[in-house]
Amino acid sequence: MNEIKNESKRSKLVFDPRVARALCKKDFPIIDIKPLRGEPDKTVFVFANTEDFQMAFTQIMEEIKSRKESEYEQIAFEGLA
């Protein structure tokens, strides 16, 4: 059984709306929405911090990182042409 990171915390804050949307599409409900302290024009999405949530969150973040790396490689390749 996988351990939950930050297991003492019952909720996880998500600052990127794209990540929050991807989590919602994977059936993880938002349990609260708050303004970001110091920047009230930005939103923080609160999710329940479960083992399944942690696995989905990690997968989404890895996909985003992979896409960014692919975009950078494509830009670098086009710059050489």
GINOR-V87838 format. One record per residue. N is the residue number from 0. OMEGA is omega in degrees with one decimal (* if undefined). Layout:
# GINOR-V87838
n/omega
N/OMEGA
N/OMEGA
This chain:
# GINOR-V87838
n/omega
0/-179.1
1/176.5
2/175.9
3/174.3
4/-178.3
5/-172.7
6/178.1
7/179.2
8/-178.3
9/180.0
10/-179.6
11/177.9
12/177.9
13/-174.8
14/-177.8
15/-179.0
16/178.2
17/177.9
18/178.3
19/179.7
20/178.5
21/177.9
22/177.5
23/178.1
24/177.3
25/175.4
26/171.4
27/-175.5
28/172.3
29/-179.5
30/175.8
31/175.1
32/-177.5
33/171.0
34/177.6
35/179.3
36/178.7
37/178.1
38/-173.5
39/176.6
40/177.4
41/-174.0
42/174.6
43/179.6
44/-176.5
45/179.0
46/172.9
47/-176.7
48/179.0
49/177.4
50/178.5
51/178.1
52/-178.8
53/179.8
54/179.8
55/179.3
56/178.8
57/179.4
58/-179.7
59/-179.5
60/177.2
61/177.6
62/179.0
63/179.6
64/179.8
65/178.1
66/179.9
67/179.1
68/178.6
69/178.8
70/179.2
71/178.7
72/179.8
73/179.0
74/179.6
75/-179.9
76/-180.0
77/178.7
78/179.5
79/-175.8
80/*
